[in-house]
Amino acid sequence: MTDLDKLERLLKAATPGPWNAQCDGDGGGRGGGWWSLRFGSEDQAVAWKVCTGQDAALIVALRNAAPELIAEIRSLKETVKAAHRAGFQHDMGPCICAVCK
């Protein structure tokens, strides 16, 4: 199970978003390019890495989506807990959710 508290601590300690990615070179022919992960209005670089554009796009997209994803997961967990407190019973066999365990 994902440790949301740990992810939130890491997120708060990291460089604030939103981030974006920029190709800064061809990576010396190693199958990717030099990508910089950037943030802020002054477009400051966070890191440089030889990788594909798809890898850089994934890193940026997940970093930028992380706060909303964490909040959504927390909200859904609360909804499940509330349903169980209200007596919700499902008919899909034994429940394996964290609330029922």
C-alpha positions in Angstrom: 0.0 0.0 0.0 1.3 3.5 -0.8 2.5 5.6 2.1 0.7 8.8 1.4 2.2 10.6 4.5 5.7 9.8 3.2 4.8 11.0 -0.3 3.4 14.2 1.1 6.6 14.8 3.2 8.8 14.2 0.1 6.5 16.5 -2.0 6.7 19.3 0.6 10.5 19.0 0.8 11.0 19.0 -2.9 11.3 22.0 -5.2 7.8 23.5 -5.6 5.9 23.0 -8.9 4.8 23.4 -11.5 7.7 21.8 -13.3 8.3 21.5 -17.0 10.9 19.7 -19.1 13.2 21.1 -21.8 15.5 19.3 -24.1 19.0 20.8 -23.8 21.0 18.6 -26.1 21.2 15.2 -27.9 22.7 13.2 -25.0 25.8 12.3 -26.9 24.0 9.7 -29.0 23.1 7.5 -26.0 19.4 7.0 -27.0 18.0 10.1 -25.4 18.7 13.7 -24.8 19.9 16.0 -22.1 16.7 17.0 -20.4 16.4 19.6 -17.7 13.5 19.5 -15.3 12.6 23.1 -14.7 10.3 25.1 -12.3 9.1 28.5 -11.5 8.6 31.7 -13.4 12.3 32.2 -13.8 12.6 28.7 -15.4 15.3 27.5 -13.1 16.6 24.0 -13.6 16.0 21.3 -10.9 18.0 18.5 -12.6 19.6 17.4 -15.8 19.4 13.8 -17.0 20.1 11.9 -20.2 16.7 10.3 -20.9 14.0 10.2 -23.5 11.5 12.9 -23.9 8.8 10.5 -22.7 10.7 9.8 -19.4 11.1 13.6 -18.8 7.4 14.1 -19.6 6.4 11.4 -17.1 8.5 12.8 -14.3 7.1 16.3 -14.8 3.5 15.1 -15.2 3.7 13.0 -12.0 5.4 15.7 -10.0 2.7 18.3 -11.1 -0.2 15.9 -10.5 1.1 14.5 -7.1 -0.7 17.0 -4.8 -4.1 16.4 -6.5 -3.6 12.6 -6.6 -2.7 12.4 -2.9 -5.8 14.5 -2.0 -8.0 12.3 -4.2 -6.7 9.1 -2.7 -7.3 10.5 0.8 -10.8 11.6 -0.1 -11.7 8.2 -1.6 -10.3 6.4 1.5 -12.6 8.6 3.7 -15.5 7.8 1.5 -14.9 4.0 1.9 -14.6 4.5 5.7 -17.8 6.5 5.8 -19.6 3.8 3.8 -18.4 1.1 6.2 -19.4 3.1 9.3 -22.9 3.5 7.7 -23.2 -0.2 7.4 -22.4 -0.7 3.7 -22.3 -4.3 2.7 -21.1 -5.4 -0.7 -21.8 -8.8 -2.3 -18.5 -9.4 -4.0 -17.2 -12.0 -1.5 -14.8 -11.3 1.3 -13.8 -7.7 1.5 -10.1 -7.0 1.2 -10.1 -3.2 1.7 -7.9 -1.7 4.4 -11.0 -0.8 6.4 -12.2 -4.4 6.7 -8.9 -6.0 7.3 
